[in-house]
């Protein structure tokens, strides 16, 4: 019989429902039986997220075995899975359904005793949603060689990058090597209780945009609620503040010790993930240099198309660089928007600092070292540009970040500041 008492909570109610078994059958046919395009076949047939061979991949293997009517083998693997991950509620759900299937046929989704159905409803809906999100993300894998469209150019200093697709409850981890970005892992995640597009403090929504990891919080300083640790990001960023968005404390963090994963919509605005997955992220990323793109839905594109899209902006950035090297103040100011702001200073208030920089350059060229730029497109088209500004004849210079906006066919700077 079932290994836990029947208690009406997300942890122990999981194994009472029959929803996973029916989803498992659908998953098995969809993954193992459906003919896949060649580019997707390897990932889809294995149903294994890149770089993640642990709990989720084992759960999907159970799904596939049930779909192939190999229930005895599925039960064996499910038993092993819940033994290794006793707090994995969705795995407990599958395990309970497989046990129930030995006693009677499975006929409906959520086929539980009538006296429990009312209180079980919300939890079953969350588990069903989690299962469907995991399956959808694993069936619809990004094509090999593609990357999210936001990653136009990353410098070698950006050794890794993260992209979150809220529609798939998925976080993708990339390694930046000599051949560009390569996805090395992906993980199931949870976002805000009320979804995405954060606007204000306490709205329980996850922000959308281009961010950077700002610190790595010591798990000893955190409540158990945050699991293995937390990686804060720089929300609100410059674009968010320009748009009047408020709030703070948006983190990538783990889950409580008694909960392997949370429902797809479960946080107060953070991005939450299973502790083993977060631990890999923490060991991999770098504070201040790892970008984090959070999108409603990621658009995956080939590397060569990204380079083609970058050319018009690269030409404008080179023109700005030449203008600054020439020391022509009027020409340089033409690259800035009238509503430019730098840490609370308007363009007229900030211009003396820019003129001082030109006086120090004195017509020498400037080089943009470790240049990276990421694109964010919604109601407007924005570039987030980071570089080290080094004057010819010197060895180092300040690290700066600029925010550019496209106005018609021209790019203009609406923020510039030193970040290191």
Secondary structure as UniProt FT lines:
FT   HELIX           10..13
FT   HELIX           14..16
FT   HELIX           19..28
FT   HELIX           29..33
FT   HELIX           38..46
FT   TURN            50..51
FT   HELIX           55..67
FT   TURN            68..69
FT   HELIX           71..84
FT   TURN            86..87
FT   HELIX           89..101
FT   TURN            102..103
FT   TURN            109..110
FT   HELIX           114..139
FT   TURN            144..145
FT   STRAND          146..148
FT   TURN            149..150
FT   TURN            156..157
FT   STRAND          160..165
FT   HELIX           166..168
FT   STRAND          170..177
FT   TURN            178..179
FT   STRAND          180..192
FT   TURN            193..194
FT   STRAND          195..196
FT   TURN            201..202
FT   STRAND          209..213
FT   HELIX           219..221
FT   HELIX           224..226
FT   TURN            227..228
FT   STRAND          230..233
FT   HELIX           238..242
FT   TURN            243..244
FT   STRAND          251..253
FT   TURN            257..258
FT   STRAND          265..267
FT   STRAND          271..273
FT   HELIX           275..284
FT   TURN            287..289
FT   STRAND          291..295
FT   STRAND          300..302
FT   HELIX           303..326
FT   HELIX           329..333
FT   TURN            334..335
FT   TURN            338..339
FT   STRAND          341..342
FT   TURN            343..344
FT   STRAND          345..346
FT   HELIX           347..361
FT   TURN            362..363
FT   STRAND          366..377
FT   STRAND          381..391
FT   TURN            392..393
FT   STRAND          399..407
FT   TURN            408..409
FT   STRAND          410..418
//
